[in-house]
């Protein structure tokens, strides 16, 4: 009886461990991968556009930019779901970089934000 209880306990532990550390993260990655890549890129673009809009000091443009940042809320929720499922920060950071590579802009667009507008 004790031997069967021990075997059942070890089996249950192994199944729970596999579920928590392999199956749940794998499923989360499979389910949210495309959404995360898309939202990561969209949020990065929204933050860039908001920064440029704020430089114009136009109230209606600033309001539009703030609404545009709502996509970052969806990005953050998806990121938190993936972290909760057991995916690492490093993997999510890599996916974020991959998203930025997929949405490459021309060189001029990338360096424009680093130019001085005033001295």
C-alpha positions in Angstrom: 0.0 0.0 0.0 2.8 2.4 1.0 4.7 1.6 -2.2 1.7 2.4 -4.4 1.1 5.6 -2.6 4.7 6.6 -3.1 4.6 5.7 -6.8 1.4 7.7 -7.2 2.8 10.7 -5.4 6.0 10.7 -7.5 3.9 10.3 -10.7 1.6 13.2 -9.7 4.6 15.4 -8.9 6.2 14.6 -12.3 3.1 15.4 -14.2 2.5 18.6 -12.3 6.2 19.6 -12.8 5.9 18.9 -16.6 2.7 20.9 -16.8 4.1 23.9 -15.0 7.5 24.1 -16.5 7.1 22.7 -20.0 3.4 22.4 -21.1 2.1 25.7 -19.8 4.9 27.9 -21.2 4.9 26.0 -24.5 1.1 26.5 -24.9 1.4 30.2 -23.9 4.1 30.7 -26.5 2.1 28.9 -29.2 -1.1 30.8 -28.4 0.3 34.3 -27.8 3.4 34.4 -30.1 1.8 36.2 -33.1 -0.2 38.6 -30.9 2.9 39.4 -28.8 5.0 40.2 -31.9 2.3 42.4 -33.4 1.5 44.2 -30.2 5.2 44.7 -29.4 5.8 46.4 -32.7 2.6 48.4 -32.6 3.4 49.7 -29.1 6.9 50.7 -30.1 5.5 52.6 -33.0 2.9 54.2 -30.8 5.5 55.4 -28.4 7.6 56.9 -31.2 4.6 58.6 -32.7 3.6 60.0 -29.4 7.0 61.4 -28.8 6.9 63.2 -32.1 3.4 64.4 -31.6 4.3 65.9 -28.2 7.1 67.9 -29.8 4.5 69.7 -32.0 2.7 71.0 -28.9 -0.7 70.6 -30.6 -3.4 69.7 -28.1 -5.6 67.7 -30.5 -2.6 65.9 -31.8 -1.5 65.1 -28.2 -4.9 63.7 -27.4 -4.8 61.5 -30.5 -1.4 60.3 -29.6 -2.6 59.4 -26.1 -5.4 57.3 -27.5 -2.9 55.6 -29.8 -0.9 54.5 -26.8 -3.8 52.3 -25.6 -2.3 49.6 -27.8 0.5 49.4 -25.2 -2.1 48.4 -22.6 -3.0 45.3 -24.7 0.7 44.6 -25.2 1.3 44.8 -21.4 -1.6 42.4 -20.7 -0.3 39.9 -23.2 3.2 40.2 -21.7 1.9 39.6 -18.2 -0.1 36.5 -19.3 3.0 35.1 -20.9 5.1 35.7 -17.8 2.5 34.2 -15.6 2.5 31.1 -17.8 6.2 30.7 -17.1 7.9 32.3 -20.1 11.1 34.1 -19.1 11.8 37.8 -19.4 14.8 37.0 -21.6 12.6 35.2 -24.1 10.0 38.0 -24.2 12.8 40.5 -24.6 14.1 38.5 -27.6 10.7 38.4 -29.1 10.4 42.2 -28.7 13.7 42.7 -30.6 12.5 40.3 -33.2 9.3 42.3 -33.6 11.3 45.5 -34.1 13.4 43.7 -36.8 10.3 42.6 -38.7 9.0 46.2 -38.7 12.2 47.8 -40.0 12.1 51.4 -41.0 14.4 53.2 -43.3 17.6 54.6 -41.9 16.3 58.1 -42.1 13.3 57.3 -39.9 15.6 55.7 -37.3 18.1 58.5 -37.1 15.6 61.3 -37.2 14.7 61.0 -33.6 18.4 61.4 -32.6 19.0 64.7 -34.4 19.1 68.0 -32.6 16.1 70.2 -33.1 17.5 73.0 -30.9 20.8 73.9 -29.2 
